[in-house]
Amino acid sequence: MLKQTALIAGLTLAAGVSAQTTHTFGAPTFDRWNHPFNTTPGSHTAASTFGSGFVPGMFDDRDAQFLNSFITAGDIAPALGAANYIITSATATATLIGGEFTYDNMYNEGSSIDLFGTGFRNGLNAFAYGDDFMFGFGDPTSEDLRNAYATDFASGLFRDVSNNIRDGFTPTPFAIGNIIGLAPGTSVIGSGQIIEFTLDLNNPDVLSYLQESLNDGIVSLSVTSLHAASQGGDLTFPIFGTNEGGAPMTLDLEVKVIPAPASALLLGLGGLAGMRRRR
């Protein structure tokens, strides 16, 4: 009986939930100003986000995006099955280093700063794309070309939200940026303010995306906005610091990990029942 009790305890521990742990990633492994005319991909010291002005057939609506990919595999064991990652908190921060623009911390197509997941085209993934792969194959002024794009992962699908205005739908960001200490509706001059993104884990699409990302070993996030921009005009849009510029995005995750599938416990208990029968 003592041996049976010890075996049950061991199986329960093996299939149980680990303690909640906070993992802080002080900088992305890869970051990139994801814009068709970035001539220094992977090494740009700043990244801006803005809209294209909605010219039919030219450029994505969310023209300039800011891509950040965090390899998590060294801190959070990958390949355990997406459902085995119990995420209780997810927060990213970015640093504004330039731009003068109107700010809103509620979704607003023109003044909010929106955080999404990232999807990839042409057989690429976050590892393969890195931060210096080709923006896209073809005419850089084209729509729907970029190899890495912002996605809201609607219903578990990598829906590209880069042209939501053209396509007539409202995406659901993973988070809306909140500038710490600054009231929404005000004009912002980017000069070191911290913008915080608290990911909405009540949204099953956000939670599923993060769980699948941890299972893959890399979390890839894209910042976008639809602030107006004009060729050679004023910088009326957010400009963020990057890894290379010394002001990278950060990511904090609170995660409980189930180290073994629950089926392992069931199999173990089934074997225990067999032992009892043999006695």
Helices and strands as residue ranges (DSSP letters): H 2-15, E 21-25, E 30-34, E 46-48, E 65-71, G 82-84, E 85-98, E 100-102, E 113-120, H 126-129, E 148-151, G 154-156, H 164-167, E 175-176, E 178-179, E 187-189, E 194-198, H 204-216, E 218-225, E 239-241, E 250-257, H 262-278
